[in-house]
Amino acid sequence: MTARVIDLPADRTRHHGTDAVTLLTIYVFLLMVIPSPLTFSPLGGAGGPDTIFGVVLLFAYLIALVTPPLKLAGGRNPVRVAAVVFTCAILASYISANRRALPSLEQNGADRGVILMFGWLGIMLVAADGIPSMERLKVLLRRIVLGATAMAALAITQFFTGLNAAKYIEIPGLSAQTPFTDLLTRNQLNRPSATAIDPIELAVVLAICLPIAVHQARFAPPGLRRRRWFQVALIGIALPMTVSRTAIIAIIVSSIVVLCTWPTRERRIAYVVGLFALAGLFVSVHSLLGELGSLFTQVGSDTSSASRTSAFGSSAAFISEHPWFGRGFGTFLPAEYFFTDDQYLLSLIEIGFVGLLCLLALFTTGWMAARNARRISTDPEIRHLAQCMAAAVAVPTVSFATLDAFSFAMAASLTFLMLGCVGALWRLVRTDPPLPAGGLPPRPRREPRPYAPEPAFNGFEKDDTAPIPVVQGASPATGWFK
């Protein structure tokens, strides 16, 4: 009597247990679902649930480094190196700032900045070294896009109703660090923020997720294709509704990076779809396109761009005081000084030329790692994913010039999470064996078993019960067993 063993490939079996993707999924939930103003009040600005969980992940990562059963992926990883170097620049700025007596508010800001940086470092390292396989990386990216889709749906609702639904979310133990207010408006157009603090922050978050959503829709199975393109549509529609220059610039940057690798026919289809989308916006909210156009035609004359321009001249004195390591990360408080609305300028003030170069090197490393993963891989889906990940790095690289992003926890945290995912992609492309065109590894060839006669009948009645299939997970040995 025989029993057939049905052996399923690893990517077809359900994952059991807790791994880095499970932990990072919890982080994404805390980041995108809980409104950013809600924090643990005793910790102030560093008391966001996502920040606290990020610091916990950093300690878990350090424990895993010295615990053999929890060993993470080792070897060289340029994203990890760039992240650690940038963290060292932040710590050097903190030490430099504490060489002088700081006002209490600035000292609290410096302490808060170090805690935030540890949280960002934790999620980046766990993602870069902890994601175990390409399939699990795709699962995490799908969950990030799902969170962005929910935020986009809430933002569209806010745009048409003017209701800030986030203020009705109450979680025991959390309180609003900054009071919830009605939605911002620009020329009588509502500017939604969903669960973010500001419409510009929402624009950066959605723009980072948009190329990943496009990738998932383009390579979706037939049964999920409509659902994935619907996610792309929601995110794409919500972006211009933030009524910000950052959103339009981010869409343009993302489109250039992604579309340049598409075949000519698909690019033309994308152009046509984009024109129809613009026409749909004009019909539904005809004043929106005009307002977006005026944001660029009035650059230099409106208050927003004028304040950014004046910040350059006002910052010169602060930069010259501490040119190398800055006055301290998190110590340049807008309430005490002025808004820069430019993270690169703010970094020059707070962490100096050394810190700014490390920040630029971090973005450059993420871009080059994604592009390098594309060149190495021979799988069309992985190559396209790498290009979309490069776009997800390019968006914050450009957006940091129009937003002091480190002052907005959601935009900054998602940026570091994406950089960690790029590090995981770079590592997995080099370690995971390439799959054939069918997507599944070939079955190993088995040698035929020698014939063995059945044992002689021993006088008892033979059981003729039908064999029961036994389902096993992926293993090196497959086939029939006597």
C-alpha positions as CSV (number, residue, x, y, z in Angstrom):
1,M,0.0,0.0,0.0
2,T,1.4,3.4,-0.9
3,A,0.7,7.0,0.1
4,R,1.5,10.0,-2.2
5,V,3.2,12.9,-0.7
6,I,2.1,16.2,-2.3
7,D,5.1,18.6,-1.9
8,L,4.3,22.3,-2.2
9,P,6.9,24.9,-3.1
10,A,7.9,27.4,-0.4
11,D,6.2,30.3,-2.2
12,R,2.9,28.4,-2.3
13,T,2.7,27.6,1.4
14,R,1.3,29.9,4.0
15,H,3.9,31.5,6.3
16,H,3.7,30.5,10.0
17,G,5.4,32.2,12.9
18,T,6.7,35.6,13.4
19,D,9.5,37.1,11.3
20,A,10.7,40.6,10.3
21,V,7.8,41.1,7.9
22,T,5.3,40.4,10.7
23,L,7.0,43.0,13.0
24,L,7.3,45.5,10.2
25,T,3.6,45.0,9.4
26,I,2.7,46.0,12.9
27,Y,4.9,49.1,12.4
28,V,3.1,50.0,9.2
29,F,-0.2,49.7,11.0
30,L,1.0,52.0,13.9
31,L,2.4,54.4,11.3
32,M,-0.5,54.8,8.9
33,V,-3.7,53.9,10.8
34,I,-3.1,55.8,14.1
35,P,-3.2,59.6,13.4
36,S,0.2,61.2,13.7
37,P,-0.8,63.7,16.4
38,L,-1.6,60.9,18.9
39,T,1.3,60.2,21.2
40,F,2.1,59.0,24.7
41,S,2.0,62.4,26.4
42,P,4.8,61.7,28.9
43,L,7.3,61.2,26.0
44,G,6.1,64.3,24.0
45,G,7.1,64.3,20.4
46,A,9.0,61.1,20.7
47,G,6.0,59.3,22.1
48,G,4.4,58.2,18.9
49,P,3.5,54.5,18.9
50,D,5.5,54.0,15.7
51,T,8.6,55.6,17.2
52,I,8.4,53.5,20.4
53,F,8.0,50.3,18.4
54,G,10.9,51.3,16.1
55,V,13.2,51.7,19.1
56,V,12.0,48.3,20.3
57,L,12.9,46.9,16.9
58,L,16.4,48.4,17.1
59,F,17.0,46.6,20.5
60,A,15.6,43.4,19.0
61,Y,18.0,43.7,16.1
62,L,20.9,44.2,18.4
63,I,19.9,41.2,20.5
64,A,19.5,39.1,17.3
65,L,23.1,40.0,16.3
66,V,24.5,38.3,19.3
67,T,22.0,35.4,19.5
68,P,23.0,32.6,17.1
69,P,19.4,31.1,16.7
70,L,18.2,34.6,15.8
71,K,21.0,35.3,13.4
72,L,20.2,37.9,10.8
73,A,21.5,38.1,7.2
74,G,25.1,38.9,7.3
75,G,27.6,40.1,4.7
76,R,28.0,43.4,3.1
77,N,25.0,45.6,2.6
78,P,25.6,49.2,1.4
79,V,22.2,50.5,2.8
80,R,23.1,49.2,6.2
81,V,26.5,51.0,6.1
82,A,25.0,54.2,4.9
83,A,22.3,54.1,7.6
84,V,24.9,53.5,10.4
85,V,27.1,56.3,9.1
86,F,24.1,58.8,9.0
87,T,23.2,57.8,12.6
88,C,26.8,58.4,13.6
89,A,26.5,61.9,12.1
90,I,23.4,62.5,14.2
91,L,25.1,61.4,17.3
92,A,28.2,63.6,16.6
93,S,25.8,66.5,16.2
94,Y,24.2,65.7,19.5
95,I,27.6,65.5,21.3
96,S,28.6,68.8,19.7
97,A,25.4,70.5,20.8
98,N,25.8,69.4,24.4
99,R,29.2,71.0,24.6
100,R,27.4,74.2,25.3
101,A,24.5,75.0,27.6
102,L,21.2,74.5,25.7
103,P,17.9,76.1,26.6
104,S,15.5,73.5,28.0
105,L,13.3,73.4,24.9
106,E,16.3,72.8,22.6
107,Q,17.7,70.2,24.9
108,N,14.4,68.4,24.8
109,G,14.4,68.7,21.0
110,A,17.9,67.2,20.8
111,D,16.9,64.3,23.0
112,R,13.8,63.8,20.9
113,G,15.8,63.8,17.7
114,V,18.1,61.0,18.9
115,I,15.1,58.9,19.9
116,L,13.5,59.4,16.5
117,M,16.7,58.5,14.8
118,F,17.1,55.3,16.7
119,G,13.5,54.4,15.7
120,W,14.2,55.0,12.0
121,L,17.5,53.1,12.2
122,G,15.7,50.1,13.8
123,I,13.1,49.7,11.1
124,M,15.7,50.2,8.4
125,L,18.1,47.6,9.8
126,V,15.3,45.1,10.5
127,A,14.0,45.5,6.9
128,A,17.4,45.4,5.3
129,D,18.8,42.3,7.2
130,G,15.7,40.6,8.5
131,I,13.3,40.0,5.5
132,P,13.9,36.4,4.8
133,S,12.9,36.0,1.1
134,M,11.7,37.8,-1.9
135,E,8.1,36.6,-1.4
136,R,8.0,38.0,2.1
137,L,9.3,41.3,0.8
138,K,6.5,41.4,-1.7
139,V,4.0,40.7,1.1
140,L,5.3,43.6,3.1
141,L,5.1,45.9,0.1
142,R,1.5,44.8,-0.5
143,R,0.6,45.7,3.0
144,I,2.3,49.1,2.7
145,V,0.3,49.8,-0.4
146,L,-2.9,48.7,1.3
147,G,-2.3,51.2,4.1
148,A,-1.6,53.9,1.5
149,T,-4.9,53.0,-0.2
150,A,-6.8,53.4,3.0
151,M,-5.3,56.8,3.6
152,A,-6.1,57.8,0.0
153,A,-9.7,56.7,0.4
154,L,-10.0,58.8,3.6
155,A,-8.3,61.8,1.9
156,I,-10.8,61.7,-1.0
157,T,-13.6,61.6,1.5
158,Q,-12.1,64.6,3.4
159,F,-11.7,66.5,0.1
160,F,-15.4,66.3,-0.8
161,T,-16.9,66.5,2.6
162,G,-14.5,68.8,4.4
163,L,-14.7,66.6,7.5
164,N,-11.5,65.7,9.4
165,A,-12.5,62.2,10.4
166,A,-9.1,61.6,12.0
167,K,-10.1,63.7,15.0
168,Y,-12.8,61.2,15.9
169,I,-10.2,58.4,16.3
170,E,-9.6,57.9,20.0
171,I,-7.1,55.3,21.4
172,P,-6.8,54.7,25.2
173,G,-3.5,55.9,26.5
174,L,-2.8,58.3,23.6
175,S,-3.5,62.0,23.5
176,A,-3.1,64.6,20.8
177,Q,0.2,66.4,20.9
178,T,-1.1,69.1,18.7
179,P,-4.9,69.8,18.7
180,F,-6.9,68.6,15.8
181,T,-8.3,71.3,13.6
182,D,-10.5,71.6,10.6
183,L,-9.0,70.9,7.2
184,L,-6.7,73.4,5.6
185,T,-8.1,75.1,2.5
186,R,-6.6,76.9,-0.5
187,N,-8.9,79.1,-2.5
188,Q,-11.9,77.3,-1.1
189,L,-10.5,73.8,-1.9
190,N,-10.2,71.4,1.0
191,R,-6.7,70.0,1.5
192,P,-7.0,66.6,3.1
193,S,-4.3,65.1,5.3
194,A,-6.0,61.7,6.2
195,T,-4.1,60.4,9.3
196,A,-1.0,62.6,8.6
197,I,-0.3,65.9,10.2
198,D,-0.2,68.0,7.0
199,P,-1.4,67.7,3.4
200,I,2.2,68.0,2.1
201,E,3.2,65.0,4.4
202,L,0.2,63.0,3.0
203,A,1.4,63.9,-0.6
204,V,4.9,62.6,0.1
205,V,3.6,59.4,1.7
206,L,1.2,58.6,-1.2
207,A,3.8,59.5,-3.8
208,I,6.4,57.1,-2.2
209,C,3.8,54.3,-2.4
210,L,2.5,55.0,-5.9
211,P,5.2,53.3,-7.9
212,I,5.0,50.2,-5.7
213,A,1.3,50.1,-6.3
214,V,1.8,50.4,-10.1
215,H,4.3,47.5,-10.0
216,Q,1.8,45.3,-8.1
217,A,-1.0,46.1,-10.5
218,R,1.2,45.5,-13.6
219,F,2.3,42.1,-12.4
220,A,-0.9,41.1,-10.6
221,P,-2.5,37.7,-11.2
222,P,-5.6,37.9,-13.5
223,G,-8.0,37.6,-10.6
224,L,-6.5,40.5,-8.7
225,R,-5.7,42.8,-11.6
226,R,-8.8,45.1,-11.2
227,R,-8.3,45.4,-7.5
228,R,-4.7,46.4,-7.8
229,W,-5.4,49.0,-10.5
230,F,-8.2,50.3,-8.3
231,Q,-5.6,50.9,-5.6
232,V,-3.4,52.8,-8.1
233,A,-6.4,54.9,-9.1
234,L,-7.3,55.8,-5.5
235,I,-3.7,56.9,-4.7
236,G,-3.3,58.7,-7.9
237,I,-6.6,60.6,-7.5
238,A,-5.8,61.6,-3.8
239,L,-2.4,63.0,-4.7
240,P,-3.5,66.2,-6.6
241,M,-6.3,66.7,-4.0
242,T,-3.6,67.7,-1.5
243,V,-3.3,70.9,-3.6
244,S,0.4,71.1,-3.2
245,R,3.4,71.6,-5.5
246,T,5.1,68.7,-3.7
247,A,2.5,66.3,-5.0
248,I,2.8,67.3,-8.6
249,I,6.6,67.3,-8.5
250,A,6.6,63.8,-6.9
251,I,4.2,62.4,-9.5
252,I,6.4,63.8,-12.3
253,V,9.6,62.4,-10.8
254,S,8.0,59.0,-10.1
255,S,6.6,58.8,-13.7
256,I,9.9,59.7,-15.3
257,V,11.8,57.0,-13.3
258,V,9.3,54.2,-13.9
259,L,8.0,54.9,-17.4
260,C,11.5,55.2,-19.0
261,T,11.8,51.4,-18.6
262,W,8.4,50.5,-20.1
263,P,8.0,49.3,-23.7
264,T,6.8,52.1,-26.1
265,R,3.3,50.7,-26.4
266,E,2.7,50.6,-22.6
267,R,4.1,54.1,-22.3
268,R,1.6,55.4,-24.8
269,I,-1.2,53.7,-23.0
270,A,0.0,55.3,-19.7
271,Y,0.0,58.8,-21.4
272,V,-3.6,58.3,-22.6
273,V,-4.7,57.1,-19.2
274,G,-3.0,60.2,-17.7
275,L,-4.9,62.5,-20.1
276,F,-8.2,60.8,-19.2
277,A,-7.4,61.2,-15.5
278,L,-6.8,64.9,-16.0
279,A,-10.0,65.2,-17.9
280,G,-11.9,63.4,-15.1
281,L,-10.4,65.8,-12.5
282,F,-11.4,68.8,-14.6
283,V,-15.0,67.5,-14.9
284,S,-15.4,66.6,-11.3
285,V,-13.5,69.5,-9.7
286,H,-12.9,71.9,-12.5
287,S,-11.2,74.5,-10.2
288,L,-8.6,72.0,-9.0
289,L,-6.5,72.0,-12.2
290,G,-6.5,75.8,-12.4
291,E,-5.3,76.0,-8.8
292,L,-2.5,73.5,-9.3
293,G,-1.4,75.4,-12.4
294,S,-1.3,78.7,-10.4
295,L,0.9,77.1,-7.8
296,F,3.7,77.0,-10.4
297,T,2.9,80.2,-12.3
298,Q,3.0,82.2,-9.1
299,V,6.3,80.8,-7.7
300,G,8.2,83.6,-6.1
301,S,5.2,85.8,-5.6
302,D,3.1,83.7,-3.2
303,T,3.7,83.6,0.5
304,S,4.7,79.9,0.5
305,S,7.6,80.3,-1.9
306,A,8.5,83.7,-0.5
307,S,9.0,82.3,3.0
308,R,11.2,79.5,1.6
309,T,13.3,82.0,-0.3
310,S,13.8,84.3,2.7
311,A,14.8,81.3,4.8
312,F,18.1,80.9,2.9
313,G,19.3,84.4,3.8
314,S,18.2,84.1,7.4
315,S,19.9,80.7,7.8
316,A,23.4,81.9,6.9
317,A,24.2,83.2,10.4
318,F,23.1,79.9,12.1
319,I,25.2,77.8,9.6
320,S,28.3,79.9,10.1
321,E,28.1,79.3,13.9
322,H,28.4,75.5,13.7
323,P,29.3,74.6,10.1
324,W,30.6,71.1,10.5
325,F,28.3,69.2,12.9
326,G,25.5,71.8,13.2
327,R,23.8,73.2,16.3
328,G,22.1,69.8,17.1
329,F,19.6,67.6,15.4
330,G,16.1,68.7,16.5
331,T,17.2,71.9,18.2
332,F,16.2,74.4,15.5
333,L,12.6,74.9,16.6
334,P,10.3,76.9,14.2
335,A,8.4,78.4,17.1
336,E,11.6,79.9,18.4
337,Y,13.2,80.8,15.0
338,F,11.5,80.3,11.7
339,F,10.3,77.7,9.2
340,T,12.7,76.5,6.5
341,D,10.3,74.2,4.6
342,D,13.4,72.6,3.2
343,Q,15.0,69.5,4.9
344,Y,18.3,70.0,3.3
345,L,18.6,73.6,4.5
346,L,17.4,72.5,8.0
347,S,19.9,69.7,8.0
348,L,22.7,72.1,7.2
349,I,21.7,74.1,10.2
350,E,21.2,71.2,12.6
351,I,23.7,68.6,11.6
352,G,26.2,70.7,9.5
353,F,28.0,69.9,6.3
354,V,29.0,66.4,7.6
355,G,25.4,65.4,8.4
356,L,24.1,66.8,5.1
357,L,26.7,64.8,3.1
358,C,25.7,61.7,5.0
359,L,22.0,62.3,4.3
360,L,22.7,62.7,0.6
361,A,25.0,59.6,0.6
362,L,22.1,57.7,2.2
363,F,19.7,58.6,-0.6
364,T,22.4,58.0,-3.3
365,T,23.2,54.6,-1.8
366,G,19.5,53.6,-1.9
367,W,19.1,54.7,-5.5
368,M,22.3,52.9,-6.6
369,A,21.3,49.7,-4.7
370,A,17.9,49.6,-6.4
371,R,19.4,50.2,-9.8
372,N,22.1,47.6,-9.2
373,A,19.5,45.0,-8.2
374,R,17.7,45.7,-11.5
375,R,20.9,45.1,-13.5
376,I,21.8,41.9,-11.7
377,S,18.3,40.2,-11.9
378,T,17.1,38.4,-15.0
379,D,13.5,38.1,-13.8
380,P,11.3,40.8,-15.5
381,E,9.2,41.2,-12.4
382,I,12.1,41.7,-10.1
383,R,13.7,44.1,-12.5
384,H,10.6,46.2,-12.6
385,L,10.2,46.1,-8.8
386,A,13.8,47.3,-8.5
387,Q,13.0,50.3,-10.8
388,C,9.9,51.1,-8.8
389,M,11.9,50.9,-5.6
390,A,14.4,53.4,-7.2
391,A,11.4,55.7,-7.9
392,A,10.3,55.3,-4.2
393,V,13.8,56.6,-3.2
394,A,13.8,59.4,-5.8
395,V,10.5,60.8,-4.5
396,P,11.7,61.7,-1.0
397,T,15.1,62.7,-2.3
398,V,13.3,65.5,-4.3
399,S,10.5,66.1,-1.8
400,F,12.9,66.8,1.1
401,A,13.7,70.1,-0.7
402,T,10.1,71.2,-0.4
403,L,9.4,69.9,3.1
404,D,11.2,69.8,6.4
405,A,10.4,66.0,6.4
406,F,12.2,65.1,9.6
407,S,9.6,67.2,11.4
408,F,6.9,64.9,10.1
409,A,7.1,61.4,11.6
410,M,5.1,59.6,8.9
411,A,6.9,60.9,5.9
412,A,10.3,60.4,7.5
413,S,9.5,56.9,8.8
414,L,8.2,55.6,5.5
415,T,11.3,57.0,3.8
416,F,13.6,55.0,6.1
417,L,11.4,51.9,5.8
418,M,11.6,52.0,2.0
419,L,15.4,52.4,2.2
420,G,15.4,49.3,4.3
421,C,13.3,47.4,1.8
422,V,15.8,48.5,-0.9
423,G,18.6,47.0,1.1
424,A,16.6,43.8,1.4
425,L,16.0,43.7,-2.3
426,W,19.7,44.2,-3.0
427,R,20.6,41.4,-0.7
428,L,17.9,38.9,-1.9
429,V,18.7,39.4,-5.6
430,R,22.2,38.1,-4.8
431,T,21.2,35.3,-2.5
432,D,17.9,33.9,-3.8
433,P,18.3,31.5,-6.7
434,P,16.7,32.8,-9.9
435,L,13.3,31.2,-10.8
436,P,12.5,29.8,-14.2
437,A,10.0,31.4,-16.5
438,G,7.1,29.5,-15.0
439,G,7.9,31.0,-11.6
440,L,8.5,27.7,-9.7
441,P,11.7,25.8,-9.2
442,P,11.9,22.6,-11.2
443,R,11.4,19.2,-9.5
444,P,14.6,17.3,-8.9
445,R,14.9,14.2,-11.1
446,R,14.4,11.0,-9.2
447,E,16.0,7.7,-10.0
448,P,13.5,4.8,-10.3
449,R,13.2,2.6,-7.3
450,P,14.1,-1.1,-7.6
451,Y,11.1,-3.4,-7.6
452,A,10.4,-4.9,-4.2
453,P,7.7,-7.7,-4.0
454,E,4.9,-7.2,-1.4
455,P,5.3,-9.3,1.8
456,A,3.5,-12.6,1.8
457,F,0.0,-12.8,3.2
458,N,0.2,-13.7,6.9
459,G,-3.3,-15.0,7.4
460,F,-4.9,-11.7,8.6
461,E,-7.4,-9.9,6.4
462,K,-5.7,-7.2,4.3
463,D,-6.8,-3.6,4.8
464,D,-8.0,-2.1,1.5
465,T,-8.5,1.4,2.8
466,A,-7.6,4.0,0.1
467,P,-4.4,5.9,0.8
468,I,-4.7,9.4,2.3
469,P,-2.7,12.2,0.6
470,V,-0.2,13.7,3.0
471,V,0.5,17.5,2.3
472,Q,3.9,18.6,3.3
473,G,5.7,22.0,3.1
474,A,8.6,22.6,0.8
475,S,11.5,20.2,1.3
476,P,14.4,19.0,-0.8
477,A,13.0,15.5,-1.2
478,T,9.7,15.0,-3.1
479,G,7.9,12.2,-4.8
480,W,6.4,8.9,-3.9
481,F,7.1,7.0,-0.7
482,K,6.4,3.3,0.0
